[in-house]
């Protein structure tokens, strides 16, 4: 869990809580996780 929080906090928008609405924060967390997973899939695909 801590590792996931570290990955998410690497994104500039999520490093601090500037957003007013929880739905906006949730959307940015979702986008950050999509970005992380796409990078992992691309790296795994390139190595095989």
Buried (B, 14 or more C-beta within 10 A) or exposed (E): EEEEEEBBEEBEBBEEEEBEEEEEBEEBBEEBBEBBEEEEEEEEEEEE
